[in-house]
Amino acid sequence: MSEFSERLVRSFKQAADFAEGKAKPGTYRVTTYDDDGKPTIIADFSQEFLAEIDAEIAAEREAKKDRPAEAESV
């Protein structure tokens, strides 16, 4: 099965979890499936948590941009 097909199947399974009420919309779930198709949830993140992570990454990138300028001015 191609990588796209595998991702599509995973997306359908996650959508089924939402429809069955096993997962809340607004969360990001990392799930693996064994050869029999049985899911194992590795992690479950809320959108708020992911937004915090994105903000921290953006702050780190900005800090890296500012460091060379500070080193040149010294």
HTML snippet that shows the backbone in 3Dmol.js (N, CA, C, O; Angstrom):
<script src="https://3Dmol.org/build/3Dmol-min.js"></script>
<div id="view" style="width:600px;height:400px;position:relative"></div>
<script>
const pdb = `
ATOM      1  N   MET A   1       0.860  -1.173   0.000  1.00  0.00           N
ATOM      2  CA  MET A   1       0.000   0.000   0.000  1.00  0.00           C
ATOM      3  C   MET A   1       0.906   1.236   0.000  1.00  0.00           C
ATOM      4  O   MET A   1       1.905   1.284   0.717  1.00  0.00           O
ATOM      5  N   SER A   2       0.548   2.221  -0.804  1.00  0.00           N
ATOM      6  CA  SER A   2       1.361   3.429  -0.871  1.00  0.00           C
ATOM      7  C   SER A   2       1.229   4.248   0.415  1.00  0.00           C
ATOM      8  O   SER A   2       0.296   4.070   1.198  1.00  0.00           O
ATOM      9  N   GLU A   3       2.187   5.142   0.602  1.00  0.00           N
ATOM     10  CA  GLU A   3       2.167   5.994   1.802  1.00  0.00           C
ATOM     11  C   GLU A   3       0.884   6.831   1.846  1.00  0.00           C
ATOM     12  O   GLU A   3       0.288   7.003   2.909  1.00  0.00           O
ATOM     13  N   PHE A   4       0.466   7.348   0.689  1.00  0.00           N
ATOM     14  CA  PHE A   4      -0.762   8.144   0.646  1.00  0.00           C
ATOM     15  C   PHE A   4      -1.956   7.306   1.078  1.00  0.00           C
ATOM     16  O   PHE A   4      -2.793   7.760   1.858  1.00  0.00           O
ATOM     17  N   SER A   5      -2.031   6.091   0.573  1.00  0.00           N
ATOM     18  CA  SER A   5      -3.148   5.212   0.937  1.00  0.00           C
ATOM     19  C   SER A   5      -3.159   4.925   2.425  1.00  0.00           C
ATOM     20  O   SER A   5      -4.216   4.925   3.055  1.00  0.00           O
ATOM     21  N   GLU A   6      -1.982   4.682   2.989  1.00  0.00           N
ATOM     22  CA  GLU A   6      -1.897   4.419   4.431  1.00  0.00           C
ATOM     23  C   GLU A   6      -2.353   5.628   5.237  1.00  0.00           C
ATOM     24  O   GLU A   6      -3.079   5.483   6.220  1.00  0.00           O
ATOM     25  N   ARG A   7      -1.929   6.825   4.822  1.00  0.00           N
ATOM     26  CA  ARG A   7      -2.350   8.037   5.526  1.00  0.00           C
ATOM     27  C   ARG A   7      -3.849   8.238   5.397  1.00  0.00           C
ATOM     28  O   ARG A   7      -4.504   8.667   6.347  1.00  0.00           O
ATOM     29  N   LEU A   8      -4.397   7.933   4.228  1.00  0.00           N
ATOM     30  CA  LEU A   8      -5.830   8.080   4.011  1.00  0.00           C
ATOM     31  C   LEU A   8      -6.614   7.126   4.911  1.00  0.00           C
ATOM     32  O   LEU A   8      -7.624   7.514   5.499  1.00  0.00           O
ATOM     33  N   VAL A   9      -6.157   5.899   5.018  1.00  0.00           N
ATOM     34  CA  VAL A   9      -6.816   4.927   5.891  1.00  0.00           C
ATOM     35  C   VAL A   9      -6.757   5.403   7.342  1.00  0.00           C
ATOM     36  O   VAL A   9      -7.751   5.313   8.064  1.00  0.00           O
ATOM     37  N   ARG A  10      -5.601   5.907   7.774  1.00  0.00           N
ATOM     38  CA  ARG A  10      -5.474   6.429   9.149  1.00  0.00           C
ATOM     39  C   ARG A  10      -6.443   7.578   9.375  1.00  0.00           C
ATOM     40  O   ARG A  10      -7.060   7.669  10.436  1.00  0.00           O
ATOM     41  N   SER A  11      -6.583   8.455   8.386  1.00  0.00           N
ATOM     42  CA  SER A  11      -7.500   9.590   8.515  1.00  0.00           C
ATOM     43  C   SER A  11      -8.942   9.111   8.649  1.00  0.00           C
ATOM     44  O   SER A  11      -9.704   9.649   9.452  1.00  0.00           O
ATOM     45  N   PHE A  12      -9.316   8.103   7.865  1.00  0.00           N
ATOM     46  CA  PHE A  12     -10.675   7.559   7.961  1.00  0.00           C
ATOM     47  C   PHE A  12     -10.913   6.944   9.332  1.00  0.00           C
ATOM     48  O   PHE A  12     -11.986   7.110   9.912  1.00  0.00           O
ATOM     49  N   LYS A  13      -9.917   6.236   9.852  1.00  0.00           N
ATOM     50  CA  LYS A  13     -10.063   5.619  11.171  1.00  0.00           C
ATOM     51  C   LYS A  13     -10.201   6.692  12.248  1.00  0.00           C
ATOM     52  O   LYS A  13     -10.987   6.536  13.183  1.00  0.00           O
ATOM     53  N   GLN A  14      -9.442   7.779  12.122  1.00  0.00           N
ATOM     54  CA  GLN A  14      -9.548   8.859  13.094  1.00  0.00           C
ATOM     55  C   GLN A  14     -10.913   9.534  12.979  1.00  0.00           C
ATOM     56  O   GLN A  14     -11.513   9.882  13.996  1.00  0.00           O
ATOM     57  N   ALA A  15     -11.405   9.723  11.772  1.00  0.00           N
ATOM     58  CA  ALA A  15     -12.740  10.304  11.591  1.00  0.00           C
ATOM     59  C   ALA A  15     -13.806   9.406  12.205  1.00  0.00           C
ATOM     60  O   ALA A  15     -14.783   9.890  12.775  1.00  0.00           O
ATOM     61  N   ALA A  16     -13.614   8.106  12.088  1.00  0.00           N
ATOM     62  CA  ALA A  16     -14.566   7.171  12.703  1.00  0.00           C
ATOM     63  C   ALA A  16     -14.536   7.303  14.217  1.00  0.00           C
ATOM     64  O   ALA A  16     -15.582   7.230  14.863  1.00  0.00           O
ATOM     65  N   ASP A  17     -13.334   7.498  14.802  1.00  0.00           N
ATOM     66  CA  ASP A  17     -13.224   7.726  16.252  1.00  0.00           C
ATOM     67  C   ASP A  17     -14.021   8.960  16.660  1.00  0.00           C
ATOM     68  O   ASP A  17     -14.715   8.943  17.677  1.00  0.00           O
ATOM     69  N   PHE A  18     -13.924  10.030  15.872  1.00  0.00           N
ATOM     70  CA  PHE A  18     -14.678  11.249  16.171  1.00  0.00           C
ATOM     71  C   PHE A  18     -16.177  10.961  16.105  1.00  0.00           C
ATOM     72  O   PHE A  18     -16.936  11.358  16.989  1.00  0.00           O
ATOM     73  N   ALA A  19     -16.593  10.262  15.043  1.00  0.00           N
ATOM     74  CA  ALA A  19     -18.013   9.979  14.849  1.00  0.00           C
ATOM     75  C   ALA A  19     -18.577   9.087  15.953  1.00  0.00           C
ATOM     76  O   ALA A  19     -19.732   9.247  16.347  1.00  0.00           O
ATOM     77  N   GLU A  20     -17.777   8.158  16.452  1.00  0.00           N
ATOM     78  CA  GLU A  20     -18.230   7.254  17.503  1.00  0.00           C
ATOM     79  C   GLU A  20     -18.123   7.867  18.897  1.00  0.00           C
ATOM     80  O   GLU A  20     -18.554   7.264  19.879  1.00  0.00           O
ATOM     81  N   GLY A  21     -17.548   9.062  18.980  1.00  0.00           N
ATOM     82  CA  GLY A  21     -17.418   9.716  20.274  1.00  0.00           C
ATOM     83  C   GLY A  21     -16.222   9.244  21.075  1.00  0.00           C
ATOM     84  O   GLY A  21     -16.125   9.532  22.268  1.00  0.00           O
ATOM     85  N   LYS A  22     -15.313   8.528  20.444  1.00  0.00           N
ATOM     86  CA  LYS A  22     -14.118   8.050  21.135  1.00  0.00           C
ATOM     87  C   LYS A  22     -13.051   9.138  21.234  1.00  0.00           C
ATOM     88  O   LYS A  22     -12.147   9.044  22.065  1.00  0.00           O
ATOM     89  N   ALA A  23     -13.144  10.139  20.418  1.00  0.00           N
ATOM     90  CA  ALA A  23     -12.186  11.244  20.430  1.00  0.00           C
ATOM     91  C   ALA A  23     -12.949  12.548  20.269  1.00  0.00           C
ATOM     92  O   ALA A  23     -13.968  12.604  19.580  1.00  0.00           O
ATOM     93  N   LYS A  24     -12.453  13.583  20.903  1.00  0.00           N
ATOM     94  CA  LYS A  24     -13.105  14.887  20.795  1.00  0.00           C
ATOM     95  C   LYS A  24     -12.566  15.630  19.580  1.00  0.00           C
ATOM     96  O   LYS A  24     -11.356  15.636  19.358  1.00  0.00           O
ATOM     97  N   PRO A  25     -13.435  16.256  18.788  1.00  0.00           N
ATOM     98  CA  PRO A  25     -12.927  17.159  17.750  1.00  0.00           C
ATOM     99  C   PRO A  25     -12.139  18.274  18.426  1.00  0.00           C
ATOM    100  O   PRO A  25     -12.467  18.688  19.538  1.00  0.00           O
ATOM    101  N   GLY A  26     -11.112  18.751  17.762  1.00  0.00           N
ATOM    102  CA  GLY A  26     -10.272  19.769  18.377  1.00  0.00           C
ATOM    103  C   GLY A  26      -9.078  19.165  19.069  1.00  0.00           C
ATOM    104  O   GLY A  26      -8.339  19.867  19.761  1.00  0.00           O
ATOM    105  N   THR A  27      -8.877  17.879  18.895  1.00  0.00           N
ATOM    106  CA  THR A  27      -7.686  17.235  19.445  1.00  0.00           C
ATOM    107  C   THR A  27      -6.895  16.623  18.309  1.00  0.00           C
ATOM    108  O   THR A  27      -7.428  16.335  17.237  1.00  0.00           O
ATOM    109  N   TYR A  28      -5.638  16.435  18.562  1.00  0.00           N
ATOM    110  CA  TYR A  28      -4.772  15.778  17.611  1.00  0.00           C
ATOM    111  C   TYR A  28      -4.335  14.482  18.260  1.00  0.00           C
ATOM    112  O   TYR A  28      -3.738  14.493  19.337  1.00  0.00           O
ATOM    113  N   ARG A  29      -4.621  13.395  17.631  1.00  0.00           N
ATOM    114  CA  ARG A  29      -4.340  12.091  18.218  1.00  0.00           C
ATOM    115  C   ARG A  29      -3.276  11.385  17.383  1.00  0.00           C
ATOM    116  O   ARG A  29      -3.385  11.296  16.160  1.00  0.00           O
ATOM    117  N   VAL A  30      -2.253  10.888  18.059  1.00  0.00           N
ATOM    118  CA  VAL A  30      -1.229  10.098  17.400  1.00  0.00           C
ATOM    119  C   VAL A  30      -1.590   8.638  17.664  1.00  0.00           C
ATOM    120  O   VAL A  30      -1.581   8.181  18.807  1.00  0.00           O
ATOM    121  N   THR A  31      -1.902   7.923  16.607  1.00  0.00           N
ATOM    122  CA  THR A  31      -2.363   6.545  16.721  1.00  0.00           C
ATOM    123  C   THR A  31      -1.538   5.654  15.804  1.00  0.00           C
ATOM    124  O   THR A  31      -1.237   6.022  14.668  1.00  0.00           O
ATOM    125  N   THR A  32      -1.176   4.482  16.308  1.00  0.00           N
ATOM    126  CA  THR A  32      -0.544   3.476  15.456  1.00  0.00           C
ATOM    127  C   THR A  32      -1.503   2.304  15.334  1.00  0.00           C
ATOM    128  O   THR A  32      -2.340   2.082  16.209  1.00  0.00           O
ATOM    129  N   TYR A  33      -1.377   1.565  14.256  1.00  0.00           N
ATOM    130  CA  TYR A  33      -2.235   0.410  14.014  1.00  0.00           C
ATOM    131  C   TYR A  33      -1.358  -0.811  13.789  1.00  0.00           C
ATOM    132  O   TYR A  33      -0.394  -0.755  13.025  1.00  0.00           O
ATOM    133  N   ASP A  34      -1.689  -1.914  14.453  1.00  0.00           N
ATOM    134  CA  ASP A  34      -0.932  -3.135  14.242  1.00  0.00           C
ATOM    135  C   ASP A  34      -1.408  -3.800  12.949  1.00  0.00           C
ATOM    136  O   ASP A  34      -2.282  -3.274  12.261  1.00  0.00           O
ATOM    137  N   ASP A  35      -0.835  -4.945  12.627  1.00  0.00           N
ATOM    138  CA  ASP A  35      -1.161  -5.619  11.361  1.00  0.00           C
ATOM    139  C   ASP A  35      -2.626  -6.030  11.262  1.00  0.00           C
ATOM    140  O   ASP A  35      -3.155  -6.163  10.159  1.00  0.00           O
ATOM    141  N   ASP A  36      -3.285  -6.231  12.394  1.00  0.00           N
ATOM    142  CA  ASP A  36      -4.691  -6.605  12.400  1.00  0.00           C
ATOM    143  C   ASP A  36      -5.622  -5.406  12.350  1.00  0.00           C
ATOM    144  O   ASP A  36      -6.841  -5.573  12.303  1.00  0.00           O
ATOM    145  N   GLY A  37      -5.064  -4.192  12.361  1.00  0.00           N
ATOM    146  CA  GLY A  37      -5.870  -2.982  12.322  1.00  0.00           C
ATOM    147  C   GLY A  37      -6.295  -2.474  13.680  1.00  0.00           C
ATOM    148  O   GLY A  37      -7.088  -1.537  13.770  1.00  0.00           O
ATOM    149  N   LYS A  38      -5.781  -3.079  14.743  1.00  0.00           N
ATOM    150  CA  LYS A  38      -6.138  -2.644  16.095  1.00  0.00           C
ATOM    151  C   LYS A  38      -5.368  -1.363  16.429  1.00  0.00           C
ATOM    152  O   LYS A  38      -4.141  -1.341  16.328  1.00  0.00           O
ATOM    153  N   PRO A  39      -6.072  -0.296  16.827  1.00  0.00           N
ATOM    154  CA  PRO A  39      -5.393   0.974  17.111  1.00  0.00           C
ATOM    155  C   PRO A  39      -4.757   1.003  18.496  1.00  0.00           C
ATOM    156  O   PRO A  39      -5.259   0.407  19.449  1.00  0.00           O
ATOM    157  N   THR A  40      -3.645   1.712  18.575  1.00  0.00           N
ATOM    158  CA  THR A  40      -2.993   2.005  19.845  1.00  0.00           C
ATOM    159  C   THR A  40      -2.746   3.502  19.873  1.00  0.00           C
ATOM    160  O   THR A  40      -2.020   4.025  19.028  1.00  0.00           O
ATOM    161  N   ILE A  41      -3.346   4.204  20.842  1.00  0.00           N
ATOM    162  CA  ILE A  41      -3.194   5.645  20.940  1.00  0.00           C
ATOM    163  C   ILE A  41      -1.885   5.940  21.667  1.00  0.00           C
ATOM    164  O   ILE A  41      -1.679   5.502  22.799  1.00  0.00           O
ATOM    165  N   ILE A  42      -1.016   6.677  21.010  1.00  0.00           N
ATOM    166  CA  ILE A  42       0.269   7.028  21.591  1.00  0.00           C
ATOM    167  C   ILE A  42       0.170   8.340  22.353  1.00  0.00           C
ATOM    168  O   ILE A  42       0.745   8.481  23.432  1.00  0.00           O
ATOM    169  N   ALA A  43      -0.562   9.305  21.789  1.00  0.00           N
ATOM    170  CA  ALA A  43      -0.688  10.616  22.429  1.00  0.00           C
ATOM    171  C   ALA A  43      -1.976  11.274  21.972  1.00  0.00           C
ATOM    172  O   ALA A  43      -2.498  10.964  20.901  1.00  0.00           O
ATOM    173  N   ASP A  44      -2.486  12.185  22.789  1.00  0.00           N
ATOM    174  CA  ASP A  44      -3.704  12.924  22.493  1.00  0.00           C
ATOM    175  C   ASP A  44      -3.469  14.373  22.914  1.00  0.00           C
ATOM    176  O   ASP A  44      -3.317  14.651  24.104  1.00  0.00           O
ATOM    177  N   PHE A  45      -3.437  15.290  21.965  1.00  0.00           N
ATOM    178  CA  PHE A  45      -3.140  16.691  22.250  1.00  0.00           C
ATOM    179  C   PHE A  45      -4.335  17.565  21.923  1.00  0.00           C
ATOM    180  O   PHE A  45      -5.038  17.323  20.942  1.00  0.00           O
ATOM    181  N   SER A  46      -4.566  18.578  22.739  1.00  0.00           N
ATOM    182  CA  SER A  46      -5.614  19.546  22.432  1.00  0.00           C
ATOM    183  C   SER A  46      -5.048  20.610  21.498  1.00  0.00           C
ATOM    184  O   SER A  46      -3.832  20.765  21.386  1.00  0.00           O
ATOM    185  N   GLN A  47      -5.930  21.338  20.832  1.00  0.00           N
ATOM    186  CA  GLN A  47      -5.489  22.425  19.960  1.00  0.00           C
ATOM    187  C   GLN A  47      -4.794  23.516  20.769  1.00  0.00           C
ATOM    188  O   GLN A  47      -3.869  24.159  20.272  1.00  0.00           O
ATOM    189  N   GLU A  48      -5.232  23.733  22.013  1.00  0.00           N
ATOM    190  CA  GLU A  48      -4.604  24.746  22.854  1.00  0.00           C
ATOM    191  C   GLU A  48      -3.155  24.379  23.150  1.00  0.00           C
ATOM    192  O   GLU A  48      -2.269  25.232  23.102  1.00  0.00           O
ATOM    193  N   PHE A  49      -2.918  23.105  23.455  1.00  0.00           N
ATOM    194  CA  PHE A  49      -1.559  22.642  23.730  1.00  0.00           C
ATOM    195  C   PHE A  49      -0.684  22.799  22.490  1.00  0.00           C
ATOM    196  O   PHE A  49       0.461  23.242  22.586  1.00  0.00           O
ATOM    197  N   LEU A  50      -1.226  22.435  21.326  1.00  0.00           N
ATOM    198  CA  LEU A  50      -0.457  22.584  20.097  1.00  0.00           C
ATOM    199  C   LEU A  50      -0.172  24.051  19.796  1.00  0.00           C
ATOM    200  O   LEU A  50       0.893  24.372  19.267  1.00  0.00           O
ATOM    201  N   ALA A  51      -1.104  24.950  20.121  1.00  0.00           N
ATOM    202  CA  ALA A  51      -0.878  26.385  19.918  1.00  0.00           C
ATOM    203  C   ALA A  51       0.251  26.880  20.822  1.00  0.00           C
ATOM    204  O   ALA A  51       1.058  27.712  20.408  1.00  0.00           O
ATOM    205  N   GLU A  52       0.310  26.372  22.053  1.00  0.00           N
ATOM    206  CA  GLU A  52       1.398  26.737  22.962  1.00  0.00           C
ATOM    207  C   GLU A  52       2.741  26.277  22.409  1.00  0.00           C
ATOM    208  O   GLU A  52       3.724  27.016  22.460  1.00  0.00           O
ATOM    209  N   ILE A  53       2.782  25.074  21.889  1.00  0.00           N
ATOM    210  CA  ILE A  53       4.022  24.562  21.308  1.00  0.00           C
ATOM    211  C   ILE A  53       4.437  25.414  20.116  1.00  0.00           C
ATOM    212  O   ILE A  53       5.610  25.764  19.985  1.00  0.00           O
ATOM    213  N   ASP A  54       3.484  25.753  19.245  1.00  0.00           N
ATOM    214  CA  ASP A  54       3.785  26.594  18.088  1.00  0.00           C
ATOM    215  C   ASP A  54       4.326  27.953  18.520  1.00  0.00           C
ATOM    216  O   ASP A  54       5.246  28.479  17.894  1.00  0.00           O
ATOM    217  N   ALA A  55       3.763  28.529  19.585  1.00  0.00           N
ATOM    218  CA  ALA A  55       4.226  29.826  20.082  1.00  0.00           C
ATOM    219  C   ALA A  55       5.655  29.716  20.616  1.00  0.00           C
ATOM    220  O   ALA A  55       6.471  30.609  20.390  1.00  0.00           O
ATOM    221  N   GLU A  56       5.957  28.627  21.322  1.00  0.00           N
ATOM    222  CA  GLU A  56       7.317  28.436  21.834  1.00  0.00           C
ATOM    223  C   GLU A  56       8.315  28.273  20.696  1.00  0.00           C
ATOM    224  O   GLU A  56       9.415  28.823  20.753  1.00  0.00           O
ATOM    225  N   ILE A  57       7.945  27.529  19.671  1.00  0.00           N
ATOM    226  CA  ILE A  57       8.829  27.347  18.521  1.00  0.00           C
ATOM    227  C   ILE A  57       9.067  28.679  17.824  1.00  0.00           C
ATOM    228  O   ILE A  57      10.196  28.981  17.439  1.00  0.00           O
ATOM    229  N   ALA A  58       8.019  29.476  17.658  1.00  0.00           N
ATOM    230  CA  ALA A  58       8.154  30.782  17.020  1.00  0.00           C
ATOM    231  C   ALA A  58       9.063  31.694  17.847  1.00  0.00           C
ATOM    232  O   ALA A  58       9.880  32.424  17.286  1.00  0.00           O
ATOM    233  N   ALA A  59       8.927  31.658  19.171  1.00  0.00           N
ATOM    234  CA  ALA A  59       9.776  32.480  20.036  1.00  0.00           C
ATOM    235  C   ALA A  59      11.234  32.057  19.928  1.00  0.00           C
ATOM    236  O   ALA A  59      12.127  32.904  19.909  1.00  0.00           O
ATOM    237  N   GLU A  60      11.480  30.754  19.858  1.00  0.00           N
ATOM    238  CA  GLU A  60      12.855  30.265  19.708  1.00  0.00           C
ATOM    239  C   GLU A  60      13.451  30.700  18.377  1.00  0.00           C
ATOM    240  O   GLU A  60      14.622  31.072  18.309  1.00  0.00           O
ATOM    241  N   ARG A  61      12.649  30.654  17.320  1.00  0.00           N
ATOM    242  CA  ARG A  61      13.135  31.087  16.006  1.00  0.00           C
ATOM    243  C   ARG A  61      13.468  32.576  16.006  1.00  0.00           C
ATOM    244  O   ARG A  61      14.477  32.991  15.436  1.00  0.00           O
ATOM    245  N   GLU A  62      12.620  33.374  16.646  1.00  0.00           N
ATOM    246  CA  GLU A  62      12.885  34.811  16.742  1.00  0.00           C
ATOM    247  C   GLU A  62      14.160  35.072  17.542  1.00  0.00           C
ATOM    248  O   GLU A  62      14.952  35.945  17.185  1.00  0.00           O
ATOM    249  N   ALA A  63      14.357  34.320  18.615  1.00  0.00           N
ATOM    250  CA  ALA A  63      15.565  34.481  19.431  1.00  0.00           C
ATOM    251  C   ALA A  63      16.814  34.143  18.618  1.00  0.00           C
ATOM    252  O   ALA A  63      17.843  34.805  18.755  1.00  0.00           O
ATOM    253  N   LYS A  64      16.728  33.123  17.780  1.00  0.00           N
ATOM    254  CA  LYS A  64      17.866  32.757  16.934  1.00  0.00           C
ATOM    255  C   LYS A  64      18.165  33.846  15.913  1.00  0.00           C
ATOM    256  O   LYS A  64      19.327  34.091  15.587  1.00  0.00           O
ATOM    257  N   LYS A  65      17.115  34.507  15.403  1.00  0.00           N
ATOM    258  CA  LYS A  65      17.307  35.594  14.442  1.00  0.00           C
ATOM    259  C   LYS A  65      18.004  36.771  15.104  1.00  0.00           C
ATOM    260  O   LYS A  65      18.824  37.436  14.471  1.00  0.00           O
ATOM    261  N   ASP A  66      17.690  37.042  16.384  1.00  0.00           N
ATOM    262  CA  ASP A  66      18.253  38.179  17.085  1.00  0.00           C
ATOM    263  C   ASP A  66      19.684  37.932  17.537  1.00  0.00           C
ATOM    264  O   ASP A  66      20.444  38.893  17.660  1.00  0.00           O
ATOM    265  N   ARG A  67      20.078  36.720  17.785  1.00  0.00           N
ATOM    266  CA  ARG A  67      21.419  36.405  18.306  1.00  0.00           C
ATOM    267  C   ARG A  67      22.545  36.854  17.374  1.00  0.00           C
ATOM    268  O   ARG A  67      23.494  37.471  17.859  1.00  0.00           O
ATOM    269  N   PRO A  68      22.499  36.582  16.066  1.00  0.00           N
ATOM    270  CA  PRO A  68      23.603  37.042  15.217  1.00  0.00           C
ATOM    271  C   PRO A  68      23.761  38.559  15.232  1.00  0.00           C
ATOM    272  O   PRO A  68      24.885  39.061  15.194  1.00  0.00           O
ATOM    273  N   ALA A  69      22.662  39.290  15.286  1.00  0.00           N
ATOM    274  CA  ALA A  69      22.737  40.745  15.308  1.00  0.00           C
ATOM    275  C   ALA A  69      23.400  41.224  16.592  1.00  0.00           C
ATOM    276  O   ALA A  69      24.167  42.186  16.562  1.00  0.00           O
ATOM    277  N   GLU A  70      23.123  40.576  17.712  1.00  0.00           N
ATOM    278  CA  GLU A  70      23.724  40.950  18.986  1.00  0.00           C
ATOM    279  C   GLU A  70      25.217  40.630  18.979  1.00  0.00           C
ATOM    280  O   GLU A  70      26.010  41.399  19.521  1.00  0.00           O
ATOM    281  N   ALA A  71      25.609  39.522  18.383  1.00  0.00           N
ATOM    282  CA  ALA A  71      27.013  39.135  18.331  1.00  0.00           C
ATOM    283  C   ALA A  71      27.816  40.107  17.479  1.00  0.00           C
ATOM    284  O   ALA A  71      28.967  40.394  17.806  1.00  0.00           O
ATOM    285  N   GLU A  72      27.239  40.621  16.395  1.00  0.00           N
ATOM    286  CA  GLU A  72      27.936  41.575  15.538  1.00  0.00           C
ATOM    287  C   GLU A  72      28.113  42.922  16.219  1.00  0.00           C
ATOM    288  O   GLU A  72      29.108  43.603  15.969  1.00  0.00           O
ATOM    289  N   SER A  73      27.186  43.324  17.067  1.00  0.00           N
ATOM    290  CA  SER A  73      27.249  44.639  17.682  1.00  0.00           C
ATOM    291  C   SER A  73      28.220  44.667  18.869  1.00  0.00           C
ATOM    292  O   SER A  73      28.555  45.746  19.358  1.00  0.00           O
ATOM    293  N   VAL A  74      28.673  43.505  19.337  1.00  0.00           N
ATOM    294  CA  VAL A  74      29.583  43.445  20.498  1.00  0.00           C
ATOM    295  C   VAL A  74      30.988  43.593  20.071  1.00  0.00           C
ATOM    296  O   VAL A  74      31.893  43.567  20.906  1.00  0.00           O
TER     297      VAL A  74
END
`;
const viewer = $3Dmol.createViewer("view");
viewer.addModel(pdb, "pdb");
viewer.setStyle({}, {cartoon: {color: "spectrum"}});
viewer.zoomTo();
viewer.render();
</script>
